Amino acid sequence: MENSFKKITNSKFVIIWVSLISIGIFIGSIFIANPISNILINDYGIDFNTKQSIFKITILIISVISMLILNKGNLKEFGFKKPKPISYFKLTWLTAVVVIPSIIISAVLFLGVMDTLFPQKGLNKIIPEKNFLTTIVTIWFLSSFSETILTRGLFQSMLKNLKQIKFMRLSLPVILTGIFFGLLHTSLFFAGKSIWFTAFIVSFTTSTGVLAAYYREKSDSIIPAFLVHLLANIIGAIPLILKMLR
């Protein structure tokens, strides 16, 4: 354990540098996408999902450009390659086993207990029900892909030299990538969501992020990580689907 902490101390600069690059891409995407969205809102009255699509595409483009610059045009080191053999059946049920309890526990804790004891202003939903079909494209696919590229592609790949440092059989890059992915969702609070709804999303997306990062490391590819992310988004939307079918 002492050796692990020594390695972490010596690697603080790497962690901070990688975090700053990734956060910079995320925030930079907001500053680029928002003016474009505002123009389109004024001219064409675009909806929530279209605005999100512009943001996600911006993240995707900037992330890929950054990778190309950092690695001289080679994307393979960032997981753009055929995955090593893994069990996709296990990936599917393990995602369900991790995501479903995580959603339930997080919902009970933050949307149930905390929101009852300490009510906060703000919205407690993220998906406009009337636009559910476009949400399938925006949230399930485009969001899953762009966030996978940024977190499991760029962020985690740049930390790969730290994977020998492990805690509870999980490597440091896997843990940090999961936390980073969860914390990205704090942006929901600044978009008008309630603090407890934001905490709910951050909590279960962190769990999802750790699992996706685990499969990124295990397979040496972003493809299984994308599938975990996609499945988690689908599972998370099931209550809304059931509500719409009533």
C-alpha positions as CSV (number, residue, x, y, z in Angstrom):
1,M,0.0,0.0,0.0
2,E,2.9,2.4,0.8
3,N,4.3,1.8,-2.7
4,S,1.0,2.5,-4.3
5,F,0.6,5.8,-2.5
6,K,4.2,6.7,-3.5
7,K,3.3,6.0,-7.1
8,I,0.2,8.1,-6.9
9,T,2.2,11.0,-5.4
10,N,4.7,10.8,-8.2
11,S,1.9,10.7,-10.7
12,K,-0.1,13.6,-9.4
13,F,1.1,15.9,-12.2
14,V,-0.1,13.4,-14.8
15,I,-3.5,13.0,-13.2
16,I,-3.9,16.8,-12.9
17,W,-2.7,17.4,-16.5
18,V,-5.0,14.8,-18.0
19,S,-7.9,16.1,-15.9
20,L,-7.3,19.7,-17.0
21,I,-7.2,18.6,-20.7
22,S,-10.4,16.6,-20.4
23,I,-12.3,19.2,-18.4
24,G,-11.1,21.9,-20.9
25,I,-12.5,19.9,-23.8
26,F,-15.9,19.5,-22.0
27,I,-16.1,23.2,-21.0
28,G,-14.8,24.3,-24.3
29,S,-17.5,22.3,-26.0
30,I,-20.1,24.1,-24.0
31,F,-18.7,27.5,-25.0
32,I,-18.6,26.5,-28.7
33,A,-22.0,24.7,-28.8
34,N,-24.1,27.2,-26.9
35,P,-23.8,30.1,-29.3
36,I,-24.5,27.8,-32.2
37,S,-27.6,26.4,-30.4
38,N,-28.8,29.9,-29.4
39,I,-28.6,31.0,-33.1
40,L,-30.6,27.9,-34.2
41,I,-33.1,28.4,-31.4
42,N,-33.8,32.0,-32.5
43,D,-34.0,31.1,-36.2
44,Y,-35.5,27.6,-36.2
45,G,-36.8,27.0,-32.6
46,I,-34.8,23.8,-32.1
47,D,-35.7,21.5,-29.2
48,F,-33.8,20.1,-26.2
49,N,-32.6,17.0,-28.0
50,T,-31.2,19.0,-31.0
51,K,-29.4,21.3,-28.6
52,Q,-27.9,18.3,-26.8
53,S,-26.9,16.8,-30.2
54,I,-24.9,19.9,-31.1
55,F,-23.2,19.8,-27.7
56,K,-22.3,16.0,-28.0
57,I,-21.1,16.4,-31.6
58,T,-18.9,19.2,-30.5
59,I,-17.4,17.1,-27.7
60,L,-16.8,14.3,-30.2
61,I,-15.0,16.5,-32.7
62,I,-12.8,18.3,-30.2
63,S,-11.9,15.0,-28.4
64,V,-10.9,13.3,-31.7
65,I,-8.9,16.3,-32.8
66,S,-7.1,16.4,-29.4
67,M,-6.3,12.7,-29.8
68,L,-4.9,13.1,-33.2
69,I,-2.7,16.0,-32.0
70,L,-1.5,14.2,-28.9
71,N,-0.6,11.0,-30.6
72,K,0.5,12.2,-34.1
73,G,-2.6,11.0,-36.0
74,N,-2.8,7.5,-34.4
75,L,-6.1,6.7,-32.7
76,K,-5.3,3.1,-31.8
77,E,-3.7,4.0,-28.5
78,F,-7.0,5.6,-27.6
79,G,-9.0,2.4,-28.0
80,F,-10.0,2.7,-31.6
81,K,-9.4,-0.9,-32.5
82,K,-10.9,-4.4,-32.4
83,P,-11.5,-5.5,-28.8
84,K,-9.8,-8.4,-27.2
85,P,-12.1,-11.4,-26.7
86,I,-14.6,-10.9,-23.9
87,S,-18.0,-12.4,-22.9
88,Y,-20.6,-10.0,-24.2
89,F,-23.3,-12.0,-22.4
90,K,-21.4,-11.3,-19.1
91,L,-21.0,-7.7,-20.0
92,T,-24.8,-7.4,-20.5
93,W,-25.9,-9.0,-17.3
94,L,-23.1,-7.4,-15.3
95,T,-24.2,-4.0,-16.5
96,A,-27.7,-4.7,-15.4
97,V,-26.5,-6.0,-12.0
98,V,-24.5,-2.8,-11.5
99,V,-26.8,-0.2,-13.0
100,I,-30.2,-1.3,-11.6
101,P,-29.2,-1.4,-7.9
102,S,-27.2,1.8,-8.4
103,I,-30.2,3.6,-9.8
104,I,-32.5,2.3,-7.1
105,I,-30.2,3.1,-4.2
106,S,-29.3,6.6,-5.6
107,A,-33.0,7.4,-6.2
108,V,-34.0,6.4,-2.7
109,L,-31.2,8.3,-1.1
110,F,-31.2,11.5,-3.1
111,L,-34.7,11.8,-4.6
112,G,-36.4,10.2,-1.7
113,V,-34.7,10.8,1.6
114,M,-32.6,13.9,0.9
115,D,-35.2,15.7,-1.3
116,T,-37.8,15.1,1.4
117,L,-35.7,16.2,4.3
118,F,-34.1,19.1,2.4
119,P,-36.3,20.1,-0.5
120,Q,-34.5,22.0,-3.3
121,K,-35.6,24.1,-6.2
122,G,-35.0,22.8,-9.7
123,L,-36.2,20.2,-12.2
124,N,-36.2,16.5,-11.3
125,K,-36.2,15.1,-14.8
126,I,-33.8,15.2,-17.7
127,I,-35.7,13.8,-20.8
128,P,-38.7,15.6,-22.3
129,E,-41.2,12.8,-22.7
130,K,-42.8,14.3,-25.9
131,N,-39.5,14.0,-27.7
132,F,-38.7,10.4,-26.6
133,L,-38.0,9.1,-30.1
134,T,-35.3,11.7,-30.8
135,T,-34.0,11.0,-27.3
136,I,-33.2,7.5,-28.4
137,V,-30.8,8.9,-30.9
138,T,-29.5,11.8,-28.8
139,I,-29.2,10.2,-25.3
140,W,-28.8,6.5,-26.1
141,F,-26.4,6.6,-29.0
142,L,-24.9,10.0,-29.6
143,S,-24.4,10.8,-26.0
144,S,-23.0,7.4,-25.2
145,F,-20.6,7.5,-28.1
146,S,-19.3,11.1,-27.5
147,E,-18.9,10.6,-23.8
148,T,-17.1,7.3,-24.3
149,I,-14.7,9.0,-26.6
150,L,-13.9,11.7,-24.1
151,T,-13.8,9.6,-20.9
152,R,-12.8,6.1,-21.9
153,G,-11.0,7.1,-25.1
154,L,-9.0,10.3,-24.2
155,F,-9.0,10.5,-20.4
156,Q,-8.5,6.8,-19.5
157,S,-5.9,6.2,-22.3
158,M,-3.7,9.0,-21.1
159,L,-3.6,7.4,-17.6
160,K,-2.8,3.9,-18.8
161,N,0.7,4.0,-17.4
162,L,-0.9,4.1,-13.9
163,K,-2.9,0.9,-14.3
164,Q,-0.4,-1.1,-12.2
165,I,-1.7,0.9,-9.2
166,K,-4.8,-1.0,-7.9
167,F,-7.4,-0.7,-5.2
168,M,-9.8,-3.6,-4.5
169,R,-8.7,-5.2,-7.8
170,L,-9.6,-2.1,-9.9
171,S,-6.8,-0.1,-11.4
172,L,-6.4,3.6,-10.7
173,P,-7.3,4.7,-14.2
174,V,-10.5,2.7,-14.0
175,I,-11.5,4.3,-10.7
176,L,-10.5,7.8,-11.8
177,T,-12.3,7.5,-15.1
178,G,-15.5,6.4,-13.4
179,I,-15.3,9.3,-11.0
180,F,-14.5,11.8,-13.8
181,F,-17.5,10.5,-15.8
182,G,-19.8,10.9,-12.9
183,L,-18.6,14.4,-12.1
184,L,-19.2,15.6,-15.6
185,H,-22.9,15.3,-14.9
186,T,-22.6,18.0,-12.2
187,S,-23.2,20.3,-15.2
188,L,-26.9,19.3,-14.9
189,F,-27.1,21.5,-11.8
190,F,-26.0,24.5,-13.7
191,A,-28.5,23.7,-16.4
192,G,-31.4,24.1,-13.9
193,K,-31.7,20.6,-12.4
194,S,-32.2,20.3,-8.6
195,I,-29.1,19.5,-6.5
196,W,-30.6,16.1,-5.4
197,F,-31.5,15.1,-9.0
198,T,-28.0,16.0,-10.0
199,A,-26.5,14.0,-7.1
200,F,-28.7,11.1,-8.2
201,I,-27.4,11.2,-11.7
202,V,-23.8,11.7,-10.6
203,S,-24.0,8.7,-8.2
204,F,-25.3,6.1,-10.6
205,T,-23.2,7.4,-13.6
206,T,-20.1,7.0,-11.5
207,S,-20.9,3.3,-11.0
208,T,-21.6,3.0,-14.7
209,G,-18.4,4.8,-15.5
210,V,-16.3,2.5,-13.4
211,L,-17.8,-0.6,-15.1
212,A,-17.4,0.9,-18.6
213,A,-13.8,1.9,-17.8
214,Y,-13.1,-1.7,-16.5
215,Y,-14.2,-3.1,-19.9
216,R,-12.2,-0.5,-21.7
217,E,-9.1,-1.7,-19.9
218,K,-10.0,-5.4,-20.1
219,S,-10.7,-5.3,-23.9
220,D,-8.2,-2.6,-24.8
221,S,-10.9,-1.1,-26.9
222,I,-13.6,1.6,-26.5
223,I,-16.3,-0.6,-28.1
224,P,-17.2,-2.7,-25.0
225,A,-17.1,0.5,-22.9
226,F,-19.6,2.1,-25.4
227,L,-21.9,-0.9,-25.1
228,V,-21.9,-0.7,-21.3
229,H,-22.7,3.0,-21.5
230,L,-25.4,2.4,-24.1
231,L,-27.0,-0.4,-22.0
232,A,-26.9,1.8,-18.9
233,N,-28.8,4.6,-20.7
234,I,-31.4,2.1,-22.0
235,I,-31.9,0.6,-18.5
236,G,-32.1,4.1,-17.0
237,A,-34.9,5.0,-19.5
238,I,-37.0,1.9,-18.8
239,P,-39.2,3.7,-16.2
240,L,-40.0,6.5,-18.7
241,I,-40.8,3.9,-21.4
242,L,-43.2,2.1,-19.1
243,K,-44.8,5.3,-18.1
244,M,-45.4,6.2,-21.8
245,L,-46.9,2.8,-22.5
246,R,-49.6,3.2,-19.9
